């Protein structure tokens, strides 16, 4: 039986979306509002997931100190406090997108983690944007690249089923059955997958993705009473399970990439997920 381990590491780097060999207009066409010949910076957060059998003597799949040493030597030392475009040769001719960063990090780590197999990487640029690269076989040709963008909207709702008597509704939903409703600051994560474009290193046009999610979900639900103001919830119980499922239906086929997953955080303690593959909540 194999067990997976995930280890977190951070580094701060500067980078820019600008290809010197292209004109200013071409750079702005490719990178939109993020195009600039000057650097900006991020506090990157990298999660490295590896897999292996449990050693019967140590009870571990690998000594975490050994993992940390590899991450420090092969990732942090290269990236922390550096200008990615200027100081890491691989990016001299490539865009420093999250997707390209993951490809590079994978190459730096694959085969260098002691006693375990590299399975997945997750790299967050900020709280609203992260990319993932994962495989089930260790083969780069069978990997899946995905990008996740988060959004927020505030909405009210009432949990009430027309198929149940009032007493049963009150017993089932408690204070959430308040006739005047209650509200949440919802956080929505939208995950898409695909093959990054060669020129930009990006698998999706973020501005187009943002416009689609804003139009189909955020503008439609923000500061609304879901039961009263939103047609698709008429006659339905507006649980987060139902809301997440409706969001999936509104986005699937409309976002500019393959929709992989929708996660809806009703509160910091409650998350609901709809995914194409039915992956576990994690």
Secondary structure, 3 states (H helix, E strand, C coil): CEEEEEEEEEEEEEECECCCCCCHHHHHHHHHHHECCCCEEEEEEEEEEEEEECCCCCCCCCCHHHHHHHHHHHHHHHHCCEEHHHHCHHHCCCCCCHHHHHHHHHHHHCCCCCCCEEEEEEEEEECCEEEEEECCCCCHHHCEEEEEEEEEEEEEECCCCCCCCHHHHHHHHHHHHCCCCEEEEEEEEEEEECCCCCCCCCCCCHHHHHHHHHHHHHHHHCCEEHHHHCHHHCCCCCCHHHHHHHHHHHHCCCCCCEEEEEEEEEECCEEEEEECCCCCCC
